[in-house]
Amino acid sequence: MKYIAVDNYGTCGKNIRQLPEHIVKIQGFSNRDLKNITTYEWEAGKLALSKEYLFTISIEDSLTFDYISEKLWQPLMIGSVPIYLGDPNVYD
């Protein structure tokens, strides 16, 4: 973020942006409260938003061998290139 513009739609960090209205409609819920994550289509919104970007920053919760989550696969599914930090043996 020091050298290039990064759009942050998460719930932590600096420069948090509001979700675009068309993504909010896809999710069916305007509040991004993680306590209520099961009450809206967060995954559909995440995929639709990622589809609008050439690159997606994908950081796993754990840097554990053989642990790869949707954070790598979802951007690949929709055509966004993941900038990945996670499983040390991901290339295997």
C-alpha positions as CSV (number, residue, x, y, z in Angstrom):
1,M,0.0,0.0,0.0
2,K,3.0,2.2,0.3
3,Y,3.8,2.1,-3.4
4,I,0.5,1.2,-5.2
5,A,-3.2,1.8,-4.5
6,V,-4.9,-1.2,-2.7
7,D,-8.6,-1.4,-2.3
8,N,-9.4,-2.7,1.2
9,Y,-12.9,-4.0,1.7
10,G,-12.1,-5.9,4.8
11,T,-12.9,-5.1,8.4
12,C,-9.4,-4.2,9.6
13,G,-6.5,-2.1,8.5
14,K,-6.3,1.3,6.9
15,N,-8.2,2.7,4.0
16,I,-11.3,0.5,4.4
17,R,-13.7,1.2,1.5
18,Q,-17.4,0.8,1.4
19,L,-18.6,-2.1,-0.7
20,P,-20.1,-1.0,-4.0
21,E,-23.9,-1.0,-4.1
22,H,-24.1,-3.8,-6.7
23,I,-22.1,-6.1,-4.4
24,V,-24.3,-5.3,-1.4
25,K,-27.3,-6.3,-3.5
26,I,-25.7,-9.6,-4.4
27,Q,-25.0,-10.3,-0.8
28,G,-28.5,-9.4,0.3
29,F,-27.2,-7.6,3.4
30,S,-25.6,-4.2,3.8
31,N,-24.1,-4.8,7.3
32,R,-20.7,-6.6,7.1
33,D,-20.9,-7.7,10.7
34,L,-19.0,-11.0,11.0
35,K,-21.2,-12.1,13.8
36,N,-24.1,-12.4,11.3
37,I,-22.1,-13.9,8.4
38,T,-24.5,-16.8,8.0
39,T,-27.4,-14.4,7.3
40,Y,-26.2,-13.1,3.9
41,E,-24.5,-14.3,0.7
42,W,-20.9,-13.1,1.6
43,E,-19.3,-15.7,-0.7
44,A,-21.2,-14.6,-3.8
45,G,-20.4,-11.0,-3.0
46,K,-16.7,-11.8,-2.5
47,L,-16.5,-13.7,-5.9
48,A,-18.3,-10.9,-7.7
49,L,-16.0,-8.2,-6.2
50,S,-12.8,-10.3,-6.9
51,K,-14.0,-10.7,-10.6
52,E,-13.6,-6.9,-11.0
53,Y,-9.8,-7.1,-10.2
54,L,-6.9,-8.5,-12.1
55,F,-5.1,-9.4,-8.8
56,T,-6.4,-10.5,-5.4
57,I,-4.2,-10.4,-2.3
58,S,-4.7,-13.9,-0.7
59,I,-3.3,-14.3,2.8
60,E,-4.0,-17.5,4.7
61,D,-4.7,-17.5,8.4
62,S,-1.9,-20.0,8.9
63,L,1.4,-20.6,7.2
64,T,1.0,-24.4,7.6
65,F,2.3,-27.1,5.2
66,D,-0.5,-28.6,3.1
67,Y,-3.1,-26.0,4.2
68,I,-4.7,-24.3,1.3
69,S,-8.1,-22.7,1.6
70,E,-10.6,-20.9,-0.6
71,K,-8.4,-17.8,-0.4
72,L,-6.2,-19.4,-3.2
73,W,-8.9,-21.2,-5.2
74,Q,-11.7,-18.6,-5.4
75,P,-9.6,-15.9,-7.2
76,L,-8.4,-18.6,-9.7
77,M,-12.0,-19.7,-10.3
78,I,-13.2,-16.3,-11.4
79,G,-10.0,-15.2,-13.3
80,S,-8.2,-13.0,-10.8
81,V,-4.5,-13.8,-10.1
82,P,-3.9,-14.4,-6.4
83,I,-0.9,-12.8,-4.8
84,Y,-0.6,-15.6,-2.3
85,L,1.0,-16.0,1.2
86,G,0.3,-19.3,2.9
87,D,1.2,-22.9,2.5
88,P,5.0,-23.0,2.1
89,N,4.8,-26.0,-0.3
90,V,1.9,-24.7,-2.4
91,Y,3.9,-25.3,-5.6
92,D,3.9,-29.1,-4.8
